[in-house]
Amino acid sequence: MIRIGVLLLPTDPWAETVATARHLERLGYHHLWTYDHLSWRRYQDQAWHATYPWLAGIASQTSSIRLGTMVANPNIRHPLTLAKDAMTLDHISDGRITLGIGAGGTGFDATVLGQTELTPAQRIERLEEFVPLIDGLLRDRLRDHQGDHYIINEARLLPGCIQTPRLPIAIAAGGPRGLRLTAEVADAWITYGDTTYQDLTAAGTEKIVKRQTNELEQHCDDIGRDPGQIDRIYLIGNTADRPLASVEAFRDFVGRYQELGFTDLVFHHPRPDDAVWNDNPEIVDAIADALLTRRG
């Protein structure tokens, strides 16, 4: 059966956030994610908490649900400090962390530290340096590095991860270079379909996802890797599909994406005041009652 997770924005009061996370865990959801931004789009003038302290707090208040970044953002992160934070979260959570990593986007986070906004090609080039550094650091195989984007001198990541050989890395990718990097390094692949937002229809999204899947499998074949070693995570909520409209709609969506080879689905927790993710919050419990096994 496909695993189902929830993306929870780090914007609510802490007591409310903890109550929601514990409730999702009791309902039987497999994983809980949050975005990695300093501020974000339509929430730029609203409360928005720091990603890694937020995850550490959730880890301390839960016991079984997996936690992760959707996705770590090179616009505002250095690979050494990110790896150190992720390693520490792995200990706080007793081995429940997945580090999702992306190329970084445009907008606020791309310039907030005074940097020049990179082109898409420059961002993927940076990611190709960023991810192998994270991988090497978390495996304690890398001490020094001098590249086009990053310098590391005499790094130590002790005591290392609880999960072995390191905590899982999930790469968000839609294009050829990102999918090749996923095949080479990642334990999981994240997609939401068309990263250019040109075709957001249900049929168009599935066509694009099929193409991405085939490309990922071809990259795996090229390097002799079994594509079944890579979990496939689909992030719901960035297309015209509305699978949270009803349990029946969600069940149909699960069937369609299971046929496409996906192992995991993640949806945004409904927010009645949000312009996009404003489905009825009761659907969260209804989906769990229909498809999940409660933990308590």
Secondary structure, DSSP 8 states (H G I E B T S, - for coil): --EEEEE--TTS-HHHHHHHHHHHHHHT-SEEEE---SS-GGGTTS----HHHHHHHHHHH-SSSEEEES-B-TTT--HHHHHHHHHHHHHHTTS-EEEEE----SSHHHHTTS-----HHHHHHHHHHHHHHHHHHHTT----EE-SS-EE-S----S--SSSSS--EEEE--SHHHHHHHHHH-SEEEE-S-TT-S--SHHHHHHHHHHHHHHHHHHHHHHT--GGGSEEEEE-SSSS--GGG-HHHHHHHHHHHHHTT-SEEEEE---TTSSSS-S-THHHHHHHHHH-----
